[in-house]
Amino acid sequence: MMNILFFALLLVLTACDGSVPPPEPEIDPRQPNPAFETQIQAVDKARAVEGQLLDAAETQRQQVDQATQ
């Protein structure tokens, strides 16, 4: 009976690991999340196209104004 208690106690004590897991690496909030990199690139492209469209619309407005004067 004593042997069973000894082995049970030994098993319980060896199952408890006192080591601390390594800390998670800190994420720099200034860096973009790589999971969203494709979405960020798509938004940047859309902004560039928007600028081109606004420039073309302004040019067309100027041409219409010149034609009506």
N, C-alpha and C positions, 0 to 999 in steps of 0.2 A: 504494500500500500504506500509505503514511504517513497518507493522508487517512482511510482506513478505521479505522486504529487511533485517530486523533484523534477521530473521530465516535463510536467505541465508548466511548472514555474519557469523552467529553463526555456521552454518554447515561448511563453509569454514575454519574457525578458528579451529574447533574441528577435522577436517580431517588432519590438518598439525600436525604431531607428531614430537616434537623436540628431541626425544631421539635418541641416536646414537646406531646402532647395535653393538653387541660385536665383537671384532676383531677375525679374523680367527686364529686358533692355528698355531703356526709356525712349520714347518716340519724340522726335523733335517736331514741335507743332509748326515750325516754319517750313518744313519740307513737305511737299505734296505727297499724298498717299499714293503709292504705286498702283494700287488697285483701281484708282480713278484716272490714271494717266491718259488712257484713250479718250475718256470723256472730256478731259481738260484740253486735249489736242483738238477735239471736234469743236469745242466752244471757241477756241482760238481761231480756227479756220472760219467758223461762222462769223466771227467779228470782222475778220479780214474781208470776207465777201460782203458783209453789210456796208463796210466803208466804201468798197468799190461801187455798190449799188447807189449809195447816197451821192457819190461823186457823179455818177452817170445821170442820176435824176436832176442834179443841180445843173449840169451841162445842158440837158434837154430843156429845162426851164428857161435857161438863159437864151437858148436858140429860139424858143417859142416867143419870149419877150422881144427879141430882136426882130422876129418876123412880123409881129403885130404892130410894131412902131413905125 
